[in-house]
C-alpha cells in the first residue's frame, strides 16, 4: 500500500517576499533578526526566542528560520525525506506558493525561479515527489492567460532519462489570505480546466493561521468583490445569518506600541478570504458539472476550531461572514458536496489533542473518505519536529481499527489517492 503526506512545503527564504519577516515582527526587529540569523548560532538563538515569545505566528517564523534558510529547495526536500526512515517510499506533496503580491515586496528568485527550482527536484525524484502549482489571480493579466500558463506548465513534461519523461505537476494550490477569494473571476477558467482533467486543488483554510496580505488599502478594498459564479457582490450572496465582510479596526495597545497594529488588523481581516463559507458558490457551480472540482480545505479549520467543535463550545468572535466554527463549516461542506470537498489535518495534527476528534470523525460515513494526512512541513518544525509529528500520529492511527483497515491506511493512503488521481497522476 502506498502512503502519502499530502501537505508540505520546500520553498526557502529566497523564494519568499523580501519583507516576509516584517509580517510577523516590528520593522527594527525584522531587520535585526534577518541579519543575525545568517549564522547558525544566531539562527538557533532567534528560533528559541520566537517560539517562546511570538505565539503561533512566532513559532511559524521560527520554523521558517530553522529550515527555510537552507541553501536551496533541494536541501529542504532531502531533509524532509530523511524524516520517513520507516517508509522511504512515502510520497510527498510539495506545495509551491505565489507570494509576490502580499504587501511584503517581491522575492529574490521571483515565482518562476521557485518553480524552476522545484522542477529540477522533480526530475531527480520523479516517483516520490508530487508538486502542486501555486496560482493567484494577480500572477497573470487575465484569466485566459492564467489558464494557458497553468496548462503549459502541466503539459510540459520533464525528462528524467533517455527513456522516461513525467508530468511536473499533480495539482493546484491557492492561498486566499494573500488577498483574494476562491470565487475570483480570473481563477474560473483554470478551475474549469482543473475539473475537466480531475486536477485537485488544495487551499489554505486555517483560522488566523499562516501568511496574510499586509497591504491595508488593498485588503480593505478587496473584501466585497463581484462573485464570478453568481454575478453579484459577495455581500449580496450571503444568507440571513451572515454579515458582510468589513475591515478589522481593533486596537491592540502592545502591537500599536511596536508598530504592528496594522499587521494585526490585516491578519484578522484576511480571514474573510479564507472562510469555508466563501467557497459555497464555487462548489454549487461545479456540483452541476459533468465532473466536480476536487478541492481540499486544508488544516480542517485549525486545531483550536477542531477542539472547540468536538466539544461543541464557542470560539468567541470570528472574523468571517458567519459566526460559526470553521471546522464545523468544513464538515457541513463535505456533507453538502460529497463529490468535491476534502480536508487535511496538516499543522493541526501537531497538537496531539486533535487526534481523538479526527478518529471520531472517521466513524462518520459522510466524512470518512474525505480526511487526509499531511503535516505542513516545514512550518511545523518549532511546534513538533517532522519525524516526531509523523511518528506520533502514525502510531495512534494504526491503533484505530476500521473494519479490515485502520485510520492510517484510510487517511494516508486511500483518501489521498482518491484526491490525487488525475490525468497527471494516474
C-alpha positions, 0 to 999 in steps of 0.5 A: 500500500502506498502512503502519502503526506499530502501537505508540505512545503520546500520553498526557502527564504529566497523564494519568499517576499523580501519583507516576509519577516516584517509580517510577523515582527516590528520593522527594527526587529525584522531587520535585526533578526534577518541579519543575525540569523545568517549564522547558525548560532544566531539562527538557533538563538532567534528560533528559541526566542520566537517560539517562546515569545511570538505565539503561533505566528512566532513559532511559524517564523521560527520554523521558517528560520530553522529550515527555510534558510537552507541553501536551496529547495533541494536541501529542504526536500532531502531533509524532509525525506530523511524524516520517513526512515520507516517508509522511504517510499512515502510520497510527498506533496510539495506545495509551491506558493505565489507570494509576490503580491502580499504587501511584503515586496517581491522575492529574490528568485521571483515565482518562476525561479521557485518553480524552476527550482522545484522542477529540477527536484522533480526530475531527480525524484520523479516517483516520490515527489508530487508538486502542486502549482501555486496560482493567484489571480494577480500572477497573470493579466487575465484569466485566459492567460492564467489558464494557458500558463497553468496548462503549459506548465502541466503539459510540459513534461520533464525528462528524467532519462533517455527513456522516461519523461513525467508530468511536473505537476499533480495539482493546484494550490491557492492561498486566499489570505494573500488577498483574494477569494476562491470565487475570483473571476480570473481563477474560473477558467483554470478551475474549469480546466482543473475539473475537466482533467480531475486536477485537485486543488488544495487551499489554505483554510486555517483560522488566523493561521499562516501568511496574510496580505499586509497591504491595508488599502488593498485588503480593505478594498478587496473584501466585497468583490463581484462573485464570478459564479453568481454575478453579484457582490459577495455581500449580496450572496450571503444568507440571513445569518451572515454579515458582510465582510468589513475591515478589522479596526481593533486596537491592540495597545502592545502591537500599536506600541511596536508598530504592528497594529496594522499587521494585526488588523490585516491578519484578522481581516484576511480571514474573510478570504479564507472562510469555508463559507466563501467557497459555497458558490464555487462548489454549487457551480461545479456540483452541476458539472459533468465532473466536480472540482476536487478541492481540499480545505486544508488544516480542517479549520485549525486545531483550536476550531477542531477542539472547540467543535468536538466539544461543541463550545464557542470560539468567541468572535470570528472574523468571517461572514458567519459566526460559526466554527470553521471546522464545523463549516468544513464538515457541513461542506463535505456533507453538502458536496460529497463529490468535491470537498476534502480536508487535511489535518496538516499543522493541526495534527501537531497538537496531539489533542486533535487526534481523538476528534479526527478518529471520531470523525472517521466513524462518520460515513459522510466524512470518512473518505474525505480526511487526509494526512499531511503535516505542513512541513516545514512550518511545523518544525518549532511546534513538533519536529517532522519525524516526531509529528509523523511518528506520533500520529502514525502510531495512534492511527494504526491503533484505530481499527476500521473494519479490515483497515485502520485510520492510517491506511484510510487517511494516508493512503486511500483518501489521498489517492482518491484526491490525487488521481488525475490525468497527471497522476494516474 
